[in-house]
């Protein structure tokens, strides 16, 4: 996982759900444990399974989490905005 030049984080080595939590934590300057549970916004197991099974298929998921707009795509990028 790394911060790309375009402001996106990738989830190459960490699950998409974990990456979302880490990225929102950084963007909001909030301890990850102080964030609301991700499952209140989206099913983390289903999110991880969707991207695990994408296998070259173009996938994009958008949802709101902890007051932020989150976008994940099948290239492995995670973007978080206000």
C-alpha distance (Angstrom), angle and dihedral (degrees) to the residues before:
residue distance angle dihedral
X1 . . .
X2 3.76 . .
X3 3.75 141.5 .
X4 3.76 108.6 -104.3
X5 3.78 125.9 -144.8
X6 3.80 89.6 -106.3
X7 3.82 93.1 60.2
X8 3.77 95.5 -102.2
X9 3.77 125.8 122.6
X10 3.78 119.5 -140.8
X11 3.79 127.1 -139.9
X12 3.80 99.6 -148.1
X13 3.82 96.5 129.3
X14 3.81 101.6 20.3
X15 3.79 129.7 53.7
X16 3.81 117.4 -94.6
X17 3.81 91.1 -115.3
X18 3.81 92.6 53.0
X19 3.79 90.5 46.6
X20 3.81 91.2 53.1
X21 3.79 90.9 53.7
X22 3.81 92.8 47.2
X23 3.80 93.6 47.2
X24 3.82 94.7 47.2
X25 3.79 89.0 46.1
X26 3.80 91.0 55.0
X27 3.82 95.2 42.9
X28 3.81 92.5 50.4
X29 3.80 96.8 36.1
X30 3.80 88.4 -125.7
X31 3.78 128.5 139.0
X32 3.83 107.8 -108.0
X33 3.81 89.8 -124.9
X34 3.81 90.2 56.6
X35 3.82 92.8 56.4
X36 3.80 118.9 96.5
X37 3.79 115.2 -97.2
X38 3.79 110.2 -81.6
X39 3.82 90.4 -133.0
X40 3.81 88.4 69.8
X41 3.83 87.0 69.5
X42 3.80 104.6 27.2
X43 3.80 138.6 -5.8
X44 3.84 102.5 -96.5
X45 3.82 93.7 -159.1
X46 3.80 91.7 52.0
X47 3.82 90.7 46.4
X48 3.81 91.9 52.5
X49 3.81 92.3 44.6
X50 3.80 92.1 49.9
X51 3.79 93.1 56.3
X52 3.81 93.3 38.9
X53 3.80 90.2 56.8
X54 3.84 96.8 40.0
X55 3.83 90.7 99.5
X56 3.80 98.0 -179.0
X57 3.79 94.7 -33.1
X58 3.79 115.5 127.9
X59 3.81 108.6 -111.7
X60 3.80 130.4 173.4
X61 3.80 126.8 177.3
X62 3.80 125.9 -172.8
X63 3.79 127.2 -174.3
X64 3.80 143.2 145.2
X65 3.80 119.3 -103.4
X66 3.80 128.6 171.9
X67 3.80 90.9 -13.5
X68 3.81 93.3 -52.0
X69 3.79 133.1 108.4
X70 3.81 109.9 -122.6
X71 3.82 125.5 -163.3
X72 3.80 124.5 -174.4
X73 3.78 125.2 -179.5
X74 3.77 136.9 -172.7
X75 3.79 92.4 -104.0
X76 3.81 85.3 72.4
X77 3.79 97.1 -105.2
X78 3.79 125.1 140.3
X79 3.79 120.2 -166.9
X80 3.80 126.1 -172.3
X81 3.78 124.7 -168.1
X82 3.79 138.1 165.7
